[in-house]
Amino acid sequence: MSTHSESHGLSSKLTLTVWGWLLVLTGVEVFLAYIQFPVGTMLVMLMGLSLIKAALIMAYFMHLRFEKRTLVLTIVPALVVVVSTLAVFFPDSIRLLHMKPW
């Protein structure tokens, strides 16, 4: 009789490998916080790393890697909405950076 983790192909070694990569990516994000980059460059790098981490979490810990393609594609509209919302609000947040304090 197979266990739940074996039926989804998620072994302990794979789980620890993904967890290790998530830890490394988080360490890179923390390291980047101490380096002086322009705000735009920092946002792009941190958003990119966060997207990679989100993809790893969804693929392995939410078991989407092992689901049918049609179920995974139901997530695409939500991703489009989130990215569109970010595209709308990021310019406004940059405008707020240049406003004078009260």
N, CA, C and O atoms as a MOPAC input file, in Angstrom:
PM7 MOZYME 1SCF
protein

 N      0.84400 1    -1.17400 1     0.00000 1
 C      0.00000 1     0.00000 1     0.00000 1
 C      0.89300 1     1.24200 1     0.00000 1
 O      1.81900 1     1.35200 1     0.80400 1
 N      0.60700 1     2.16700 1    -0.90200 1
 C      1.45800 1     3.35800 1    -0.99900 1
 C      0.93600 1     4.46000 1    -0.07900 1
 O     -0.25600 1     4.54100 1     0.21600 1
 N      1.84600 1     5.28200 1     0.35200 1
 C      1.46300 1     6.40200 1     1.20700 1
 C      1.05800 1     7.57700 1     0.34200 1
 O      1.23100 1     7.55100 1    -0.87700 1
 N      0.52100 1     8.60400 1     0.97000 1
 C      0.07000 1     9.80400 1     0.25300 1
 C      1.22500 1    10.46700 1    -0.48300 1
 O      1.05900 1    10.89000 1    -1.62700 1
 N      2.38100 1    10.56700 1     0.14200 1
 C      3.51600 1    11.24300 1    -0.48500 1
 C      4.04000 1    10.46100 1    -1.68200 1
 O      4.50700 1    11.05500 1    -2.65300 1
 N      3.96500 1     9.12600 1    -1.62100 1
 C      4.43600 1     8.32900 1    -2.74700 1
 C      3.50000 1     8.43800 1    -3.93600 1
 O      3.95300 1     8.41200 1    -5.08000 1
 N      2.19300 1     8.56000 1    -3.68500 1
 C      1.24600 1     8.64300 1    -4.78500 1
 C      1.38500 1     9.96000 1    -5.54000 1
 O      1.05500 1    10.02800 1    -6.72400 1
 N      1.85700 1    10.97600 1    -4.89200 1
 C      2.07800 1    12.26200 1    -5.54700 1
 C      3.53300 1    12.44400 1    -5.96700 1
 O      3.87100 1    13.47700 1    -6.54600 1
 N      4.38100 1    11.49700 1    -5.70000 1
 C      5.76900 1    11.59100 1    -6.11900 1
 C      6.59200 1    12.56300 1    -5.30800 1
 O      7.67400 1    12.96000 1    -5.74100 1
 N      6.11400 1    12.95600 1    -4.15200 1
 C      6.82300 1    13.93400 1    -3.32800 1
 C      7.55800 1    13.18700 1    -2.22400 1
 O      6.99200 1    12.91200 1    -1.16600 1
 N      8.81200 1    12.86400 1    -2.47400 1
 C      9.60600 1    12.13800 1    -1.49400 1
 C     10.17600 1    13.11100 1    -0.45900 1
 O     10.11500 1    14.32800 1    -0.62800 1
 N     10.72200 1    12.55400 1     0.59500 1
 C     11.34100 1    13.39000 1     1.62600 1
 C     12.53000 1    14.15000 1     1.05900 1
 O     12.75500 1    15.30800 1     1.41300 1
 N     13.29200 1    13.50800 1     0.18400 1
 C     14.44400 1    14.16300 1    -0.42100 1
 C     14.00900 1    15.34900 1    -1.27700 1
 O     14.62800 1    16.41200 1    -1.22000 1
 N     12.94600 1    15.17700 1    -2.07200 1
 C     12.44900 1    16.26300 1    -2.90100 1
 C     11.90100 1    17.39400 1    -2.04400 1
 O     12.12900 1    18.56700 1    -2.34000 1
 N     11.18000 1    17.04800 1    -0.98300 1
 C     10.64000 1    18.06400 1    -0.07500 1
 C     11.77100 1    18.88400 1     0.54800 1
 O     11.68300 1    20.11000 1     0.60600 1
 N     12.82000 1    18.22600 1     1.00900 1
 C     13.94400 1    18.94100 1     1.61000 1
 C     14.70400 1    19.76700 1     0.57800 1
 O     15.20600 1    20.84500 1     0.89900 1
 N     14.79500 1    19.27800 1    -0.65400 1
 C     15.45900 1    20.03800 1    -1.70700 1
 C     14.69200 1    21.32500 1    -2.00800 1
 O     15.28700 1    22.39900 1    -2.09600 1
 N     13.37800 1    21.21500 1    -2.16300 1
 C     12.55000 1    22.40700 1    -2.42900 1
 C     12.62600 1    23.35400 1    -1.24200 1
 O     12.75900 1    24.56400 1    -1.42700 1
 N     12.54600 1    22.82400 1    -0.03200 1
 C     12.64100 1    23.66000 1     1.16400 1
 C     13.99300 1    24.37700 1     1.20600 1
 O     14.06700 1    25.55500 1     1.55800 1
 N     15.06000 1    23.66000 1     0.84400 1
 C     16.39000 1    24.27000 1     0.80800 1
 C     16.45800 1    25.41500 1    -0.19000 1
 O     17.02500 1    26.46600 1     0.10900 1
 N     15.88400 1    25.22100 1    -1.38000 1
 C     15.87800 1    26.29600 1    -2.37000 1
 C     15.06700 1    27.49900 1    -1.87800 1
 O     15.45500 1    28.64500 1    -2.10600 1
 N     13.95000 1    27.24100 1    -1.20900 1
 C     13.16300 1    28.33800 1    -0.64500 1
 C     13.96900 1    29.09600 1     0.40400 1
 O     13.89700 1    30.32300 1     0.48400 1
 N     14.72700 1    28.37300 1     1.19700 1
 C     15.57400 1    28.99400 1     2.21300 1
 C     16.66900 1    29.83600 1     1.56200 1
 O     16.95100 1    30.94600 1     2.01200 1
 N     17.28300 1    29.31000 1     0.50800 1
 C     18.33600 1    30.04900 1    -0.20400 1
 C     17.76000 1    31.32100 1    -0.83200 1
 O     18.36300 1    32.38900 1    -0.73500 1
 N     16.60000 1    31.20500 1    -1.47100 1
 C     15.98500 1    32.37700 1    -2.09200 1
 C     15.61000 1    33.43400 1    -1.04800 1
 O     15.75000 1    34.63100 1    -1.30000 1
 N     15.14000 1    32.99900 1     0.10700 1
 C     14.83100 1    33.93900 1     1.18400 1
 C     16.10400 1    34.61200 1     1.67700 1
 O     16.10500 1    35.81400 1     1.94300 1
 N     17.18300 1    33.85300 1     1.80100 1
 C     18.46500 1    34.43500 1     2.19500 1
 C     18.95500 1    35.47300 1     1.19400 1
 O     19.49700 1    36.50800 1     1.57900 1
 N     18.76000 1    35.19100 1    -0.10100 1
 C     19.14700 1    36.16200 1    -1.13800 1
 C     18.30900 1    37.43000 1    -1.00100 1
 O     18.83500 1    38.53500 1    -1.14100 1
 N     17.01800 1    37.28600 1    -0.72800 1
 C     16.16400 1    38.46000 1    -0.54200 1
 C     16.61400 1    39.30100 1     0.65400 1
 O     16.64900 1    40.52900 1     0.57700 1
 N     16.95400 1    38.64400 1     1.74300 1
 C     17.42600 1    39.37500 1     2.92800 1
 C     18.75800 1    40.05300 1     2.62200 1
 O     18.97000 1    41.19900 1     3.01900 1
 N     19.65300 1    39.36400 1     1.92600 1
 C     20.94200 1    39.94100 1     1.54800 1
 C     20.74300 1    41.16700 1     0.65500 1
 O     21.43400 1    42.17300 1     0.81500 1
 N     19.80800 1    41.08300 1    -0.27500 1
 C     19.54400 1    42.21600 1    -1.16300 1
 C     19.03100 1    43.43900 1    -0.40500 1
 O     19.21900 1    44.57400 1    -0.84100 1
 N     18.38300 1    43.19700 1     0.73200 1
 C     17.87200 1    44.31700 1     1.52500 1
 C     19.01400 1    45.16600 1     2.09300 1
 O     18.81900 1    46.34400 1     2.39200 1
 N     20.19100 1    44.57900 1     2.24200 1
 C     21.32400 1    45.31400 1     2.80000 1
 C     22.19700 1    45.97000 1     1.73700 1
 O     23.09800 1    46.74000 1     2.06900 1
 N     21.94500 1    45.67900 1     0.47500 1
 C     22.72500 1    46.26900 1    -0.61600 1
 C     21.95600 1    47.47400 1    -1.15500 1
 O     20.73100 1    47.43300 1    -1.27200 1
 N     22.66900 1    48.52900 1    -1.47800 1
 C     22.04100 1    49.74700 1    -1.98900 1
 C     21.85100 1    49.64900 1    -3.50100 1
 O     22.79900 1    49.82200 1    -4.26600 1
 N     20.62600 1    49.37200 1    -3.92100 1
 C     20.24100 1    49.35700 1    -5.32900 1
 C     19.21700 1    50.45300 1    -5.55300 1
 O     18.56100 1    50.88300 1    -4.60400 1
 N     19.06400 1    50.91400 1    -6.78200 1
 C     17.94700 1    51.82500 1    -7.06500 1
 C     16.61600 1    51.12700 1    -6.75700 1
 O     16.51300 1    49.90400 1    -6.84700 1
 N     15.61500 1    51.91000 1    -6.39600 1
 C     14.33400 1    51.35700 1    -5.95700 1
 C     13.71200 1    50.46700 1    -7.03600 1
 O     13.21700 1    49.38200 1    -6.72900 1
 N     13.73400 1    50.90700 1    -8.27300 1
 C     13.14100 1    50.12200 1    -9.35900 1
 C     13.82500 1    48.77600 1    -9.53000 1
 O     13.16000 1    47.75400 1    -9.69700 1
 N     15.15000 1    48.77300 1    -9.48900 1
 C     15.90600 1    47.52900 1    -9.62200 1
 C     15.61500 1    46.59200 1    -8.45900 1
 O     15.44000 1    45.38900 1    -8.65100 1
 N     15.56500 1    47.14400 1    -7.25900 1
 C     15.28500 1    46.33700 1    -6.07200 1
 C     13.89500 1    45.70600 1    -6.16100 1
 O     13.72600 1    44.52700 1    -5.84900 1
 N     12.89300 1    46.49500 1    -6.59000 1
 C     11.53600 1    45.96100 1    -6.70700 1
 C     11.46800 1    44.83100 1    -7.72800 1
 O     10.82300 1    43.81100 1    -7.48800 1
 N     12.13100 1    45.01100 1    -8.85800 1
 C     12.10500 1    43.97600 1    -9.89800 1
 C     12.77300 1    42.69800 1    -9.39500 1
 O     12.25400 1    41.60300 1    -9.60800 1
 N     13.91100 1    42.83000 1    -8.73400 1
 C     14.60900 1    41.64500 1    -8.23300 1
 C     13.79800 1    40.92500 1    -7.15500 1
 O     13.66700 1    39.70100 1    -7.18900 1
 N     13.25600 1    41.68000 1    -6.20100 1
 C     12.48400 1    41.06300 1    -5.12400 1
 C     11.18400 1    40.44300 1    -5.63800 1
 O     10.78400 1    39.37500 1    -5.17500 1
 N     10.52800 1    41.09900 1    -6.58300 1
 C      9.30000 1    40.53000 1    -7.15000 1
 C      9.61200 1    39.26000 1    -7.93500 1
 O      8.86000 1    38.28800 1    -7.86900 1
 N     10.71400 1    39.26300 1    -8.67300 1
 C     11.10200 1    38.07300 1    -9.41600 1
 C     11.39100 1    36.90000 1    -8.49900 1
 O     10.93500 1    35.78400 1    -8.74700 1
 N     12.14900 1    37.15000 1    -7.43800 1
 C     12.44900 1    36.08600 1    -6.47100 1
 C     11.18200 1    35.60400 1    -5.77000 1
 O     11.03000 1    34.41100 1    -5.50600 1
 N     10.28300 1    36.52400 1    -5.47200 1
 C      9.02600 1    36.13700 1    -4.81800 1
 C      8.16300 1    35.28500 1    -5.74200 1
 O      7.51300 1    34.34400 1    -5.28700 1
 N      8.15000 1    35.60300 1    -7.02400 1
 C      7.39200 1    34.79400 1    -7.97600 1
 C      7.96200 1    33.38300 1    -8.08900 1
 O      7.21500 1    32.41000 1    -8.18900 1
 N      9.28000 1    33.28000 1    -8.07200 1
 C      9.91700 1    31.95800 1    -8.12100 1
 C      9.55000 1    31.16100 1    -6.87100 1
 O      9.22000 1    29.97800 1    -6.95800 1
 N      9.60900 1    31.81300 1    -5.71200 1
 C      9.25400 1    31.12100 1    -4.47300 1
 C      7.78700 1    30.70200 1    -4.47400 1
 O      7.45700 1    29.59800 1    -4.04000 1
 N      6.90900 1    31.57300 1    -4.95600 1
 C      5.48200 1    31.23500 1    -5.01900 1
 C      5.24900 1    30.05200 1    -5.95100 1
 O      4.43600 1    29.17600 1    -5.65900 1
 N      5.96300 1    30.02800 1    -7.06900 1
 C      5.81100 1    28.91600 1    -8.01000 1
 C      6.27600 1    27.60200 1    -7.38200 1
 O      5.62800 1    26.57000 1    -7.55800 1
 N      7.38700 1    27.63000 1    -6.65600 1
 C      7.86400 1    26.41700 1    -5.98800 1
 C      6.86200 1    25.92900 1    -4.94500 1
 O      6.58800 1    24.73200 1    -4.85200 1
 N      6.32600 1    26.84400 1    -4.17500 1
 C      5.36900 1    26.47800 1    -3.13600 1
 C      4.11100 1    25.89000 1    -3.75500 1
 O      3.60900 1    24.86200 1    -3.30000 1
 N      3.59800 1    26.55000 1    -4.80500 1
 C      2.37900 1    26.04600 1    -5.44500 1
 C      2.62300 1    24.69400 1    -6.11500 1
 O      1.78000 1    23.80000 1    -6.04100 1
 N      3.76400 1    24.55100 1    -6.76200 1
 C      4.03000 1    23.32300 1    -7.49900 1
 C      4.22500 1    22.12300 1    -6.58100 1
 O      3.69800 1    21.04500 1    -6.85500 1
 N      4.96500 1    22.29200 1    -5.51000 1
 C      5.33000 1    21.13800 1    -4.69700 1
 C      4.50800 1    20.99200 1    -3.42500 1
 O      4.04100 1    19.89500 1    -3.11900 1
 N      4.32200 1    22.07800 1    -2.67600 1
 C      3.62900 1    21.93900 1    -1.40300 1
 C      2.11500 1    21.99000 1    -1.54800 1
 O      1.39300 1    21.50400 1    -0.67800 1
 N      1.62600 1    22.57600 1    -2.64200 1
 C      0.19200 1    22.54800 1    -2.91700 1
 C     -0.13200 1    21.45900 1    -3.94300 1
 O     -1.27800 1    21.31900 1    -4.37100 1
 N      0.87900 1    20.69700 1    -4.32800 1
 C      0.75600 1    19.53500 1    -5.20500 1
 C      0.20000 1    19.86000 1    -6.59100 1
 O     -0.35300 1    18.97300 1    -7.24000 1
 N      0.32800 1    21.10500 1    -7.06700 1
 C     -0.17500 1    21.44400 1    -8.39200 1
 C      0.66900 1    20.82900 1    -9.50000 1
 O      0.19600 1    20.66600 1   -10.62400 1
 N      1.89200 1    20.49300 1    -9.19700 1
 C      2.74500 1    19.86400 1   -10.20600 1
 C      2.18700 1    18.49700 1   -10.61000 1
 O      2.44600 1    18.02100 1   -11.71500 1
 N      1.44400 1    17.88600 1    -9.74000 1
 C      0.93900 1    16.55200 1    -9.97600 1
 C     -0.52900 1    16.53500 1   -10.39700 1
 O     -1.12700 1    15.46500 1   -10.50700 1
 N     -1.11200 1    17.70100 1   -10.63100 1
 C     -2.51700 1    17.78800 1   -11.02700 1
 C     -2.64400 1    17.80800 1   -12.54700 1
 O     -1.65700 1    17.96400 1   -13.26600 1
 N     -3.87700 1    17.64800 1   -13.02000 1
 C     -4.14400 1    17.73000 1   -14.44400 1
 C     -3.90900 1    19.16000 1   -14.91400 1
 O     -4.09000 1    20.11200 1   -14.15600 1
 N     -3.51000 1    19.29700 1   -16.15200 1
 C     -3.18600 1    20.60900 1   -16.71100 1
 C     -4.38200 1    21.55800 1   -16.66000 1
 O     -4.19700 1    22.75600 1   -16.44500 1
 N     -5.59200 1    21.06100 1   -16.85100 1
 C     -6.76100 1    21.94600 1   -16.83300 1
 C     -6.97300 1    22.57100 1   -15.45700 1
 O     -7.39800 1    23.72300 1   -15.36100 1
 N     -6.68500 1    21.83300 1   -14.40200 1
 C     -6.82300 1    22.39700 1   -13.05900 1
 C     -5.77800 1    23.47900 1   -12.82600 1
 O     -6.07300 1    24.51100 1   -12.22200 1
 N     -4.56900 1    23.24800 1   -13.29700 1
 C     -3.50500 1    24.23900 1   -13.13600 1
 C     -3.83800 1    25.50300 1   -13.92600 1
 O     -3.57400 1    26.61200 1   -13.46000 1
 N     -4.41400 1    25.34500 1   -15.11300 1
 C     -4.74200 1    26.50100 1   -15.94200 1
 C     -5.86500 1    27.35400 1   -15.37100 1
 O     -6.06800 1    28.48100 1   -15.82400 1
 N     -6.59300 1    26.84800 1   -14.39600 1
 C     -7.60600 1    27.67900 1   -13.76000 1
 C     -6.96900 1    28.76500 1   -12.89600 1
 O     -7.62600 1    29.73900 1   -12.52700 1
 N     -5.70700 1    28.59600 1   -12.58200 1
 C     -5.00100 1    29.58400 1   -11.77100 1
 C     -4.51900 1    30.76000 1   -12.61800 1
 O     -4.27800 1    31.84500 1   -12.08900 1
 N     -4.37900 1    30.55500 1   -13.91700 1
 C     -3.84500 1    31.59800 1   -14.79500 1
 C     -4.68600 1    32.88000 1   -14.75800 1
 O     -4.10000 1    33.95800 1   -14.66200 1
 N     -6.02900 1    32.82800 1   -14.82900 1
 C     -6.78700 1    34.08400 1   -14.74300 1
 C     -6.52500 1    34.85300 1   -13.44500 1
 O     -6.45400 1    36.08200 1   -13.45900 1
 N     -6.38300 1    34.14500 1   -12.33600 1
 C     -6.08300 1    34.82200 1   -11.07000 1
 C     -4.71700 1    35.49200 1   -11.13300 1
 O     -4.54500 1    36.60100 1   -10.62900 1
 N     -3.75100 1    34.82700 1   -11.74800 1
 C     -2.42400 1    35.41500 1   -11.89600 1
 C     -2.47600 1    36.66400 1   -12.76900 1
 O     -1.80500 1    37.65400 1   -12.47900 1
 N     -3.26300 1    36.62200 1   -13.82400 1
 C     -3.40500 1    37.79200 1   -14.71000 1
 C     -4.01300 1    38.95800 1   -13.93700 1
 O     -3.57100 1    40.09700 1   -14.08900 1
 N     -5.01600 1    38.68900 1   -13.11400 1
 C     -5.64600 1    39.74600 1   -12.32100 1
 C     -4.64300 1    40.35000 1   -11.33800 1
 O     -4.58900 1    41.57000 1   -11.18200 1
 N     -3.86200 1    39.51900 1   -10.68500 1
 C     -2.88500 1    40.01000 1    -9.70700 1
 C     -1.81600 1    40.85900 1   -10.38800 1
 O     -1.48100 1    41.93900 1    -9.90100 1
 N     -1.28500 1    40.38700 1   -11.49500 1
 C     -0.24900 1    41.14100 1   -12.20100 1
 C     -0.82200 1    42.45000 1   -12.73400 1
 O     -0.14800 1    43.48000 1   -12.69100 1
 N     -2.04800 1    42.42400 1   -13.23100 1
 C     -2.68300 1    43.65100 1   -13.72000 1
 C     -2.88900 1    44.65100 1   -12.58800 1
 O     -2.67400 1    45.85100 1   -12.76300 1
 N     -3.30300 1    44.15700 1   -11.43900 1
 C     -3.48700 1    45.04100 1   -10.28000 1
 C     -2.15800 1    45.65400 1    -9.86100 1
 O     -2.09600 1    46.84300 1    -9.54800 1
 N     -1.10100 1    44.85700 1    -9.85200 1
 C      0.21900 1    45.39600 1    -9.51400 1
 C      0.65100 1    46.45100 1   -10.52600 1
 O      1.23800 1    47.46500 1   -10.15000 1
 N      0.36600 1    46.22200 1   -11.80200 1
 C      0.73800 1    47.18200 1   -12.83500 1
 C     -0.01000 1    48.50100 1   -12.65000 1
 O      0.50900 1    49.56100 1   -13.00100 1
 N     -1.21400 1    48.44600 1   -12.10600 1
 C     -1.98900 1    49.66100 1   -11.86900 1
 C     -1.46900 1    50.41000 1   -10.64900 1
 O     -1.37100 1    51.63700 1   -10.68100 1
 N     -1.13300 1    49.70200 1    -9.57400 1
 C     -0.78800 1    50.36000 1    -8.31500 1
 C      0.68800 1    50.71900 1    -8.16900 1
 O      1.00600 1    51.63400 1    -7.40800 1
 N      1.59900 1    50.04400 1    -8.85900 1
 C      3.02000 1    50.37500 1    -8.73600 1
 C      3.34000 1    51.80700 1    -9.16100 1
 O      4.07900 1    52.48800 1    -8.45100 1
 N      2.81600 1    52.29300 1   -10.29200 1
 C      3.12100 1    53.68700 1   -10.63800 1
 C      2.65100 1    54.67000 1    -9.57500 1
 O      3.32300 1    55.66700 1    -9.31400 1
 N      1.51100 1    54.39900 1    -8.96400 1
 C      1.01800 1    55.28500 1    -7.92200 1
 C      1.91500 1    55.24600 1    -6.69400 1
 O      2.11800 1    56.27300 1    -6.04600 1
 N      2.45300 1    54.08000 1    -6.36600 1
 C      3.33900 1    53.99800 1    -5.20700 1
 C      4.64600 1    54.74300 1    -5.46600 1
 O      5.20900 1    55.33700 1    -4.54600 1
 N      5.12700 1    54.71900 1    -6.68700 1
 C      6.34200 1    55.47500 1    -7.02000 1
 C      6.06000 1    56.97200 1    -6.96400 1
 O      6.91800 1    57.75100 1    -6.54900 1
 N      4.85700 1    57.37800 1    -7.38000 1
 C      4.47100 1    58.79100 1    -7.27700 1
 C      4.46500 1    59.22600 1    -5.81500 1
 O      4.88000 1    60.34100 1    -5.49500 1
 N      4.00200 1    58.35900 1    -4.93800 1
 C      3.97400 1    58.69700 1    -3.51700 1
 C      5.36900 1    58.86300 1    -2.92200 1
 O      5.53800 1    59.59700 1    -1.94800 1
 N      6.36100 1    58.19900 1    -3.48700 1
 C      7.72600 1    58.36000 1    -2.99000 1
 C      8.23100 1    59.78500 1    -3.16200 1
 O      9.04000 1    60.26800 1    -2.36900 1
 N      7.75000 1    60.44700 1    -4.19400 1
 C      8.24300 1    61.79200 1    -4.50600 1
 C      7.40000 1    62.89600 1    -3.87400 1
 O      7.70700 1    64.07700 1    -4.04100 1
 N      6.36600 1    62.53600 1    -3.16800 1
 C      5.54200 1    63.55400 1    -2.49400 1
 C      6.25500 1    64.06800 1    -1.25800 1
 O      7.00000 1    63.33700 1    -0.60500 1
 N      6.02100 1    65.32100 1    -0.94700 1
 C      6.61600 1    65.91200 1     0.25000 1
 C      5.80600 1    65.49000 1     1.47200 1
 O      4.58700 1    65.33700 1     1.39400 1
 N      6.49600 1    65.30300 1     2.60800 1
 C      5.75400 1    64.96400 1     3.82900 1
 C      4.89800 1    66.13400 1     4.28900 1
 O      5.13000 1    67.28400 1     3.91500 1
 N      3.93200 1    65.82100 1     5.08500 1
 C      2.98400 1    66.83600 1     5.56700 1
 C      3.74800 1    67.88900 1     6.23700 1
 O      3.16700 1    68.85700 1     6.72800 1

